[in-house]
Amino acid sequence: MSAAVNLTAGDIFPSGLTSRSVSRTTAAIAASAAALSLLLAGCNDSSAAAPASTSAAPSVQVDPTKAGMFVVNFRGAFPKLAEGRDDKAIAGIFVSTCGDIKAGKSDADVTEAIIKNAKNGAAAPSKDEAATIHQLSKLMC
């Protein structure tokens, strides 16, 4: 007869089962919250989610759902830049950036325009933050 083997979670998972379960649960909650916020962003009245452009770039049509997703992401990633702004103003940054991208402006020019358009009082995006906004916009335009 072979000896009985008593394996515990600590034997199988060196870091412990509890910490892995917690991190997976946290990731699942975060993913669910993001999916819900994207779903809710698509439930807005489409006439209110398609703001006019705030720059000299040609006016472009953007999908209201994408504009809503941009607003949700912008508010989460840049709370100081979003503070005191309504959704229409934040979506205006997206529309303006999409216009610049579709007009064929250089990445440097688009990033500089984002710094100007996203400035909120004394809070202005850094070049890295503006580049992040630019990449997000480029993916969604």
C-alpha atoms as one frame of an Amber mdcrd trajectory, in Angstrom:
protein
   0.000   0.000   0.000   1.123   3.508  -0.740   1.248   6.202   1.885  -1.557
   8.765   1.912  -0.608  12.112   0.459  -2.148  15.210   1.950  -1.889  18.121
  -0.497  -3.074  21.553   0.477  -3.512  24.637  -1.603  -0.132  25.816  -0.366
   1.481  22.735  -1.880  -0.085  23.337  -5.279   0.061  27.141  -5.399   3.238
  28.456  -3.750   1.801  31.935  -3.268  -1.361  30.598  -1.697  -4.771  29.964
  -3.149  -6.408  32.889  -1.429  -4.273  35.594  -3.041  -4.785  34.108  -6.518
  -8.540  33.920  -6.023  -8.662  37.492  -4.786  -6.644  38.816  -7.720  -8.801
  36.903 -10.204 -11.963  38.141  -8.518 -10.674  41.714  -8.533  -9.812  41.448
 -12.226 -13.245  40.006 -12.979 -14.962  42.834 -11.092 -12.877  45.447 -12.905
 -13.645  43.882 -16.289 -17.351  43.688 -15.451 -17.411  47.317 -14.336 -15.679
  48.398 -17.553 -18.109  46.393 -19.679 -21.085  47.823 -17.810 -19.846  51.393
 -18.173 -19.324  50.848 -21.913 -22.805  49.406 -22.195 -24.300  52.343 -20.329
 -22.333  54.793 -22.456 -24.142  53.395 -25.481 -27.526  54.072 -23.878 -27.190
  57.862 -24.069 -29.324  59.946 -26.384 -27.298  60.005 -29.615 -28.057  63.675
 -30.269 -26.402  64.645 -26.982 -23.400  62.355 -27.451 -22.290  63.859 -30.769
 -20.909  67.287 -29.892 -19.563  69.866 -32.270 -15.846  70.106 -32.868 -13.897
  72.498 -30.636 -10.976  73.135 -32.992 -10.412  74.399 -36.502 -10.223  70.802
 -37.735 -12.885  69.751 -40.205 -16.024  68.501 -38.543 -16.127  64.731 -38.519
 -18.862  62.299 -37.673 -17.991  59.921 -34.872 -19.965  57.011 -33.547 -21.813
  58.208 -30.414 -21.021  54.907 -28.695 -17.310  55.404 -29.320 -17.571  58.967
 -28.039 -19.241  57.635 -24.896 -16.506  55.036 -24.433 -13.895  57.776 -24.838
 -15.605  59.874 -22.170 -15.690  56.950 -19.725 -12.026  56.147 -20.345 -10.989
  59.816 -20.158 -12.791  60.348 -16.846 -11.181  57.216 -15.377  -7.658  57.894
 -16.610  -7.498  61.690 -16.223  -9.743  62.776 -13.345  -8.074  66.189 -12.953
  -8.569  66.978 -16.629 -12.183  65.777 -16.487 -13.092  67.626 -13.274 -15.935
  70.064 -13.818 -16.431  69.093 -17.468 -19.613  67.601 -18.815 -19.628  64.623
 -21.171 -20.154  66.832 -24.219 -16.991  68.827 -23.522 -14.901  65.673 -23.090
 -16.403  64.124 -26.226 -15.414  67.358 -27.989 -11.760  66.491 -27.327 -12.352
  63.149 -29.055 -14.149  64.710 -32.036 -11.440  67.340 -32.442  -8.674  64.739
 -32.220 -10.425  62.473 -34.742 -10.729  65.455 -37.089  -7.013  66.144 -36.791
  -6.139  62.489 -37.370  -8.440  62.175 -40.393  -7.065  65.445 -41.798  -3.631
  63.800 -41.880  -1.934  66.027 -39.326   1.368  64.794 -37.913   1.438  62.958
 -34.590   3.319  65.885 -33.027   0.678  68.382 -34.209  -2.172  66.168 -32.986
  -0.502  65.748 -29.582   0.041  69.514 -29.250  -3.622  70.127 -30.122  -4.660
  67.605 -27.463  -2.569  69.423 -24.850  -4.348  72.663 -25.782  -7.865  71.167
 -26.007  -7.659  68.976 -22.892  -6.311  71.729 -20.640  -8.631  72.277 -17.702
  -7.820  75.430 -15.763  -4.338  74.961 -14.327  -4.336  71.235 -15.124  -2.870
  70.368 -18.506  -1.965  66.941 -19.822   1.708  66.038 -20.005   3.153  64.995
 -23.358   2.836  61.345 -22.263  -0.811  61.829 -21.249  -1.541  63.632 -24.518
   0.151  60.797 -26.426  -2.056  58.318 -24.555  -5.182  60.317 -25.467  -3.930
  60.440 -29.057  -3.447  56.658 -29.222  -6.849  56.013 -27.657  -8.484  58.364
 -30.143  -6.618  56.843 -33.072  -7.912  53.396 -32.153 -11.489  54.616 -31.839
 -11.792  57.035 -34.795
